[in-house]
């Protein structure tokens, strides 16, 4: 089976979850898409992703009790396929589905994505709805012993040809809508089954086969983590990106732990396949969770996060409400010196990781350029001495031919080396990112 690989770089875009949770509406998606087209598209952010429960007509109505209303009011067609809730997405009425919204997003030069849960709606199974293209019903392919422990909407699917037919039918529908990106949940790690944490493995394969049949290229993103290192080959074969960790939020302990995930997964990459650090909870977030707030990350922590995501080559999905995007966050997300580290000609690796510091290194043969990021994982400001002789062991370039000046990307200043070393002062939870560029070279 040849998995279509059409991503030279990790996907970039916006996801509705961090701000809107389950409650985003068509008008809000359109508003955010317009801002993204104007301010972020020139920097490679192109995917507009509508996250979980776009089919729920009662989403958010009992948020103090439930994130997902148990056995709620869901919009569904006659073949057991979820469709957008018409009250939240008015253009979907009369069988239009997400096509009018996707067409609008495409008209802005962007791409359109949606979130799905693995499996088949429980309501379809209970109602014995027919599976399109078969002579059986949803009840015959639903597996009541395969459920999600945090969302009550779905049953997993049995491993049989009729289940493949169901996935084929929903992806034919998504292709007719113009979907470009699928975030599939409860599949990368099936948390409900500690002894079978990848029990949806066959469903990953069915989804990819359905994408290949539907005639429209789609990015396949798997959630939630922690992804299973022992399944890395399977993820690479069948998916485009997969979540390394569980849900990531604006908490320093979660950010610090991401360095461990990046260390584990740094070598599991190939064109079109990207271990995923999760969305970037920057700017204004949390409205759908009843606590709208600016991110709790300090500015230094946000710089650390963005630099790590870029040099590790994680997908970049902004979680902010883009209609409330502040200038500082916009500048963070559009830093070309960091974004370019995701270009195919750059190769990156971890050099150091201990309890107090991390160092990552990236170089490009094509540009005769390298970047080193020094991260302070401690709670106090500290000094760190970076030695090019150490970095040279990790580089495809010869770093020791001549002394160079280094450009401090965040500090916007030149730093001189002494005997091939430079000492930097790094704020608590912060980073200093240094780049050697040809226009900064000085001969000793």
C-alpha positions as CSV (number, residue, x, y, z in Angstrom):
1,X,0.0,0.0,0.0
2,X,1.4,3.4,-1.0
3,X,0.5,6.1,1.5
4,X,0.3,9.4,-0.3
5,X,2.9,11.8,1.1
6,X,2.4,15.3,-0.1
7,X,3.8,17.3,2.8
8,X,7.3,18.6,2.4
9,X,7.0,20.5,5.7
10,X,4.9,20.0,8.9
11,X,1.4,21.4,8.5
12,X,0.7,24.9,9.8
13,X,-2.7,26.4,10.6
14,X,-5.4,27.2,13.2
15,X,-7.5,24.9,15.2
16,X,-10.7,26.0,17.0
17,X,-10.4,23.8,20.1
18,X,-8.2,25.9,22.4
19,X,-10.6,28.9,22.4
20,X,-14.0,27.5,21.4
21,X,-13.9,23.9,22.7
22,X,-17.0,22.2,21.3
23,X,-19.0,25.4,20.6
24,X,-17.5,27.0,17.4
25,X,-19.9,28.3,14.9
26,X,-19.7,28.9,11.1
27,X,-19.6,32.7,11.6
28,X,-16.6,32.3,14.0
29,X,-14.8,30.0,11.7
30,X,-15.2,32.4,8.8
31,X,-14.0,35.3,11.0
32,X,-10.9,33.4,12.1
33,X,-10.2,32.3,8.5
34,X,-10.2,35.9,7.3
35,X,-7.7,36.9,9.9
36,X,-5.5,33.9,9.1
37,X,-5.6,34.6,5.4
38,X,-4.5,38.2,6.0
39,X,-1.9,37.8,8.7
40,X,-0.7,34.2,8.8
41,X,-1.0,32.7,5.3
42,X,2.0,34.6,4.1
43,X,4.0,32.6,6.7
44,X,2.7,29.2,5.7
45,X,-0.3,28.8,8.0
46,X,-3.0,27.4,5.7
47,X,-5.2,24.8,7.5
48,X,-8.4,26.0,9.1
49,X,-9.5,23.1,11.3
50,X,-13.0,22.8,12.9
51,X,-12.5,20.7,16.0
52,X,-14.7,18.4,18.0
53,X,-18.5,18.0,17.9
54,X,-19.4,20.2,15.0
55,X,-22.4,17.9,14.6
56,X,-23.6,18.6,18.2
57,X,-26.7,20.8,18.4
58,X,-26.5,21.1,22.2
59,X,-22.7,21.6,22.5
60,X,-21.7,23.7,25.5
61,X,-25.2,23.8,26.9
62,X,-24.2,21.9,30.1
63,X,-20.5,22.8,30.2
64,X,-20.5,23.1,34.0
65,X,-21.5,19.4,34.2
66,X,-20.1,17.9,30.9
67,X,-17.7,18.8,28.2
68,X,-19.6,16.4,26.0
69,X,-23.3,16.1,26.7
70,X,-24.1,12.3,27.1
71,X,-26.1,11.0,24.2
72,X,-26.8,14.5,23.0
73,X,-28.7,16.0,20.1
74,X,-26.5,15.3,17.1
75,X,-27.1,16.0,13.4
76,X,-26.8,12.8,11.3
77,X,-27.8,11.6,7.9
78,X,-29.8,8.5,6.9
79,X,-26.6,6.4,6.6
80,X,-25.3,7.1,10.2
81,X,-22.8,9.8,9.1
82,X,-22.5,12.9,11.2
83,X,-23.3,16.2,9.4
84,X,-22.8,19.8,10.6
85,X,-25.4,21.1,13.1
86,X,-27.5,23.4,10.9
87,X,-28.1,25.9,13.8
88,X,-24.4,26.4,14.2
89,X,-23.4,26.0,10.5
90,X,-26.4,27.5,8.6
91,X,-24.9,27.0,5.2
92,X,-24.9,23.2,5.7
93,X,-28.7,23.0,5.4
94,X,-30.4,21.2,2.5
95,X,-27.7,18.6,2.4
96,X,-24.9,21.0,1.7
97,X,-22.7,19.8,4.6
98,X,-19.4,21.6,5.0
99,X,-19.1,22.4,1.3
100,X,-20.2,26.1,1.4
101,X,-17.8,26.7,4.4
102,X,-15.0,24.8,2.8
103,X,-15.5,26.7,-0.5
104,X,-15.3,30.0,1.4
105,X,-12.1,28.9,3.2
106,X,-10.6,27.8,-0.2
107,X,-11.6,31.2,-1.7
108,X,-9.2,32.8,0.8
109,X,-6.3,30.6,-0.4
110,X,-6.6,28.4,2.7
111,X,-7.4,24.7,3.3
112,X,-10.2,23.2,5.3
113,X,-10.1,20.5,8.0
114,X,-12.4,18.8,10.5
115,X,-12.1,16.7,13.6
116,X,-13.7,13.2,13.8
117,X,-13.9,10.5,16.4
118,X,-12.9,7.0,15.4
119,X,-15.7,4.6,14.8
120,X,-19.5,5.0,14.2
121,X,-22.1,7.0,16.1
122,X,-23.7,5.0,18.8
123,X,-27.0,6.5,17.7
124,X,-26.5,5.0,14.3
125,X,-26.0,1.5,15.8
126,X,-28.9,1.8,18.2
127,X,-31.1,2.9,15.3
128,X,-29.9,0.1,13.0
129,X,-29.2,2.6,10.3
130,X,-28.0,1.2,6.9
131,X,-24.4,1.4,5.9
132,X,-24.1,3.1,2.5
133,X,-23.2,0.6,-0.2
134,X,-23.9,-2.5,1.8
135,X,-26.8,-4.7,2.9
136,X,-26.0,-4.4,6.6
137,X,-26.7,-2.0,9.4
138,X,-24.5,0.0,11.7
139,X,-25.4,-2.3,14.6
140,X,-23.6,-5.2,12.8
141,X,-20.3,-3.4,12.5
142,X,-20.2,-1.4,15.7
143,X,-18.1,-2.9,18.5
144,X,-19.8,-2.1,21.9
145,X,-16.6,-3.3,23.6
146,X,-14.6,-0.5,21.9
147,X,-15.5,2.9,23.3
148,X,-13.9,6.2,24.2
149,X,-13.6,6.8,28.0
150,X,-14.0,10.6,27.6
151,X,-16.4,11.1,24.8
152,X,-19.8,9.2,24.6
153,X,-20.6,9.6,21.0
154,X,-19.1,6.6,19.3
155,X,-18.5,2.9,19.1
156,X,-15.3,1.5,17.6
157,X,-15.7,-0.5,14.4
158,X,-15.1,-4.2,13.9
159,X,-12.3,-5.3,11.7
160,X,-14.3,-6.4,8.7
161,X,-15.0,-5.3,5.0
162,X,-18.3,-3.7,6.0
163,X,-16.5,-1.4,8.4
164,X,-14.2,-0.4,5.6
165,X,-17.3,0.4,3.6
166,X,-18.5,2.7,6.3
167,X,-15.2,4.6,6.4
168,X,-15.3,4.7,2.6
169,X,-18.7,6.3,2.8
170,X,-17.8,9.0,5.2
171,X,-14.6,10.0,3.3
172,X,-16.5,10.1,0.1
173,X,-18.8,12.6,1.9
174,X,-15.9,14.6,3.2
175,X,-14.3,14.7,-0.2
176,X,-17.5,16.1,-1.7
177,X,-17.4,18.8,0.9
178,X,-13.8,19.7,0.0
179,X,-12.1,18.6,3.2
180,X,-8.3,18.8,3.2
181,X,-7.4,17.8,6.7
182,X,-8.7,15.1,9.1
183,X,-7.9,15.1,12.8
184,X,-9.0,11.7,14.1
185,X,-9.4,11.3,17.9
186,X,-9.4,8.4,20.3
187,X,-7.1,6.5,17.9
188,X,-3.5,7.3,18.4
189,X,-3.8,6.0,22.0
190,X,-7.0,4.4,23.1
191,X,-6.9,5.5,26.8
192,X,-9.8,3.3,27.9
193,X,-7.8,0.1,27.4
194,X,-4.6,0.1,29.3
195,X,-3.7,-3.4,28.0
196,X,-4.6,-2.5,24.4
197,X,-3.6,1.2,24.0
198,X,-3.6,0.9,20.2
199,X,-6.8,-1.1,19.7
200,X,-7.9,1.3,16.9
201,X,-4.9,0.2,14.8
202,X,-7.1,-1.4,12.2
203,X,-9.2,1.7,12.0
204,X,-6.1,3.8,11.2
205,X,-5.5,1.6,8.2
206,X,-9.2,1.7,7.1
207,X,-9.1,5.5,7.3
208,X,-6.0,5.8,5.2
209,X,-7.5,3.4,2.6
210,X,-10.7,5.4,2.6
211,X,-8.7,8.6,2.0
212,X,-6.8,7.0,-0.9
213,X,-10.1,5.9,-2.4
214,X,-12.0,9.1,-2.1
215,X,-9.9,11.0,-4.7
216,X,-9.0,14.0,-2.6
217,X,-5.6,14.3,-0.7
218,X,-6.2,14.8,3.0
219,X,-3.7,15.2,5.8
220,X,-4.4,12.5,8.5
221,X,-3.6,13.6,12.1
222,X,-4.0,11.1,14.9
223,X,-5.0,12.0,18.5
224,X,-4.6,11.9,21.4
225,X,-1.2,10.9,22.8
226,X,0.9,9.8,24.3
227,X,1.8,8.1,21.0
228,X,3.4,4.7,21.3
229,X,7.0,4.5,20.3
230,X,6.6,0.8,19.5
231,X,4.0,1.7,16.8
232,X,6.2,4.4,15.2
233,X,6.5,2.4,12.0
234,X,2.7,2.0,11.8
235,X,2.1,5.7,12.3
236,X,4.7,6.6,9.6
237,X,3.1,4.1,7.2
238,X,-0.5,5.2,7.6
239,X,-0.7,8.7,9.0
240,X,0.8,12.1,8.4
241,X,1.1,13.4,12.0
242,X,0.4,11.9,15.5
243,X,0.3,13.4,18.9
244,X,3.3,12.6,21.1
245,X,1.7,13.7,24.3
246,X,-1.8,13.9,25.8
247,X,-3.5,17.3,25.5
248,X,-1.1,20.2,25.8
249,X,-2.1,23.3,27.7
250,X,-0.5,26.5,29.0
251,X,1.4,24.9,31.9
252,X,5.1,25.0,32.5
253,X,5.3,21.4,33.7
254,X,3.7,20.3,30.4
255,X,6.0,22.3,28.4
256,X,9.1,21.0,30.3
257,X,7.9,17.5,29.7
258,X,7.7,18.1,26.0
259,X,11.5,18.1,25.8
260,X,11.4,14.5,26.9
261,X,8.8,13.6,24.2
262,X,10.9,15.4,21.6
263,X,14.0,13.5,22.7
264,X,12.2,10.2,22.3
265,X,10.7,11.0,18.9
266,X,13.4,13.1,17.2
267,X,14.6,10.3,14.9
268,X,11.1,9.1,13.9
269,X,10.6,11.3,10.9
270,X,10.3,11.0,7.2
271,X,8.8,13.1,4.4
272,X,5.1,13.5,5.0
273,X,5.2,12.2,8.6
274,X,5.5,14.4,11.6
275,X,5.4,13.7,15.4
276,X,3.1,16.3,16.8
277,X,3.7,18.5,19.9
278,X,0.0,19.6,19.8
279,X,-1.6,23.0,19.3
280,X,0.1,26.2,20.4
281,X,-2.0,27.6,23.3
282,X,-1.0,31.3,22.8
283,X,-3.0,34.5,22.8
284,X,-6.6,34.4,23.9
285,X,-7.9,30.9,24.7
286,X,-10.4,29.1,26.9
287,X,-13.8,30.7,26.1
288,X,-15.5,27.4,25.5
289,X,-14.1,26.1,28.8
290,X,-15.9,29.0,30.6
291,X,-12.7,30.8,31.4
292,X,-11.6,33.0,28.6
293,X,-8.0,34.1,29.3
294,X,-4.8,35.2,27.9
295,X,-2.4,32.2,27.8
296,X,-0.9,31.5,31.2
297,X,2.5,31.0,29.6
298,X,4.9,33.9,30.2
299,X,6.5,35.5,27.2
300,X,9.7,33.7,27.8
301,X,7.8,30.3,28.0
302,X,6.1,31.1,24.8
303,X,9.4,31.8,23.1
304,X,10.7,28.5,24.4
305,X,7.6,26.7,23.1
306,X,7.7,28.2,19.7
307,X,11.4,27.6,19.2
308,X,11.1,24.0,20.3
309,X,8.1,23.3,18.0
310,X,10.0,24.9,15.1
311,X,13.4,23.3,15.5
312,X,11.9,19.9,16.3
313,X,9.7,20.3,13.2
314,X,6.4,19.8,14.9
315,X,3.2,20.9,13.1
316,X,2.2,24.4,14.1
317,X,-1.5,24.8,14.9
318,X,-2.3,28.1,16.6
319,X,-4.9,27.8,19.3
320,X,-5.6,31.5,19.8
321,X,-8.8,33.2,18.9
322,X,-7.4,35.0,15.8
323,X,-10.0,37.7,15.9
324,X,-8.4,38.8,19.2
325,X,-4.8,38.2,18.1
326,X,-2.4,40.7,19.8
327,X,0.6,42.1,18.1
328,X,3.1,40.3,20.3
329,X,1.6,36.9,19.6
330,X,1.4,37.6,15.9
331,X,5.1,38.5,15.9
332,X,5.9,35.2,17.8
333,X,4.0,33.1,15.2
334,X,5.5,34.8,12.2
335,X,9.2,34.7,13.1
336,X,10.8,33.7,9.8
337,X,14.2,32.9,11.4
338,X,12.5,30.1,13.4
339,X,9.9,29.1,10.8
340,X,12.6,28.4,8.2
341,X,14.0,25.6,10.5
342,X,11.1,23.5,9.3
343,X,12.2,23.7,5.7
344,X,13.3,20.4,4.2
345,X,16.9,21.4,3.8
346,X,17.3,21.7,7.6
347,X,18.2,18.7,9.8
348,X,17.9,19.0,13.6
349,X,18.7,17.0,16.7
350,X,19.0,17.3,20.5
351,X,22.5,17.9,21.8
352,X,21.8,18.2,25.6
353,X,18.9,17.4,27.9
354,X,19.2,17.5,31.7
355,X,17.0,18.8,34.4
356,X,18.1,22.4,33.9
357,X,19.0,22.8,30.3
358,X,18.3,21.6,26.8
359,X,20.2,22.4,23.6
360,X,18.9,21.7,20.1
361,X,20.9,22.1,16.9
362,X,19.9,22.4,13.3
363,X,21.9,23.0,10.1
364,X,21.4,23.4,6.4
365,X,24.0,22.4,3.8
366,X,22.2,24.4,1.1
367,X,22.4,27.6,3.1
368,X,25.7,26.9,4.9
369,X,23.9,27.9,8.0
370,X,23.2,26.5,11.5
371,X,21.1,27.3,14.5
372,X,21.5,26.4,18.1
373,X,18.8,26.8,20.7
374,X,19.7,26.9,24.4
375,X,16.7,26.3,26.7
376,X,16.8,27.1,30.4
377,X,14.5,24.5,32.1
378,X,15.2,25.8,35.6
379,X,13.3,28.3,37.6
380,X,16.1,30.9,37.8
381,X,18.1,32.9,35.2
382,X,21.3,31.1,34.3
383,X,24.4,31.3,32.1
384,X,25.3,28.7,29.6
385,X,28.4,28.3,27.5
386,X,27.9,26.9,24.0
387,X,31.0,25.3,22.5
388,X,31.2,24.9,18.7
389,X,33.5,21.9,19.2
390,X,30.6,20.1,20.8
391,X,28.1,21.2,18.2
392,X,30.4,20.2,15.4
393,X,29.9,16.5,16.3
394,X,26.2,16.9,15.5
395,X,26.6,18.9,12.3
396,X,26.8,18.1,8.6
397,X,28.9,21.3,8.3
398,X,32.5,22.0,9.4
399,X,31.9,24.4,12.3
400,X,35.6,24.7,13.2
401,X,37.0,26.1,10.0
402,X,36.8,29.7,11.2
403,X,35.4,31.9,13.9
404,X,32.0,33.3,13.3
405,X,29.6,35.7,14.7
406,X,26.2,34.4,15.9
407,X,22.9,36.2,15.6
408,X,20.6,36.2,18.6
409,X,17.3,35.7,17.0
410,X,15.1,36.8,19.9
411,X,17.5,39.3,21.2
412,X,18.2,40.8,17.8
413,X,22.0,41.3,18.3
414,X,25.3,39.8,17.2
415,X,27.4,37.8,19.6
416,X,31.1,37.1,19.2
417,X,32.7,33.8,19.9
418,X,35.9,33.4,22.0
419,X,38.0,30.3,21.3
420,X,34.9,28.8,19.6
421,X,32.6,29.4,22.6
422,X,29.9,31.8,23.5
423,X,28.3,32.3,26.9
424,X,24.7,33.4,27.0
425,X,22.4,34.5,29.8
426,X,19.1,32.6,29.5
427,X,16.0,33.7,31.6
428,X,14.1,31.1,33.7
429,X,12.0,28.9,31.4
430,X,13.4,30.9,28.5
431,X,15.6,30.4,25.5
432,X,18.4,32.0,23.5
433,X,18.4,31.0,19.8
434,X,21.6,31.6,18.0
435,X,22.1,31.5,14.2
436,X,25.2,31.5,12.1
437,X,24.5,33.2,8.8
438,X,26.8,33.9,5.9
439,X,26.4,37.6,6.2
440,X,27.7,37.5,9.7
441,X,31.0,35.6,9.0
442,X,34.2,37.3,10.2
443,X,37.6,35.8,9.7
444,X,39.9,35.4,12.7
